[in-house]
Amino acid sequence: MPTSRAPRTRRYLVCEPRHFDVHYAINPWMRDDAQVDAALAARQWQTLIHTFRDHGHQVETVDPVPGLPDMVFAANSALTLSGKVFGSRFHAPQRRPESTEYATWFKASGYDVYQPESTCEGEGDLVPAGRYILAGTGFRTTRDAHAEVQEFFGVPTIGLRLVDPYFYHLDTALFVLDEPAGTAGPDDDAPTIAYYPEAFSTGSREVLQRLFPHAVLATRDDAMAFGLNSVSDGRHVFIAPGATGLIDQLTERGYVPVPVDLSEFHKAGGGIKCCTQEIRS
């Protein structure tokens, strides 16, 4: 019988896709000639927000800014952990102004914001996982940023190299399903994660196998359907409906998949997690 899972209430920061569009190409999903259905994007995003709230989660919003079509991807703006905010420094010049807008929101909400010296794209490449922070590199966030993250939070930060350009951020190739009660303890208290092994270098795959031997392994089809760009509250997994194989695996393990279609945002290389910044107090 599947294990009974317990949800935990989360606090999310999001940004309305009022100005969402594809005006440039900075990852393999984006096309200069892409046609975005703005009305459909707005409906899909609203469905995601309603779904979060229907499951008891708190959702806060930052105002969108004209000329910043990717600002809807709130996850890239920062990593918040233990009430501390590590901001962003985007790789693409088109996105760099987003850092200031999100930092302004956090400061107005009473947070001090650390501005990294190195290229770093927030939760896009930084994933808290139990006693560690998993940190992606290879396409966006640099290894120098990993060192800044570890120094700022005082949490061991594990670098993972991404090798497939379709999975240019860590949050397109890996997500955490649940967290142990504490951030220290025996290996059996490690969180459960899901990931697509072939998105990572050989050495990084071996690291993941050692740290998370009971992980859910996704296929390329599920990863390409944005199945790993998911958000979990420990029980409910808000996931792209096209990731059918991954949905079946999660169900078998006692999780409750909650399909939410954000396919219009796939045109810019984003999905559910990309649109969702978790604020961890």
Disulfide bonds with the S-S distance in Angstrom:
none
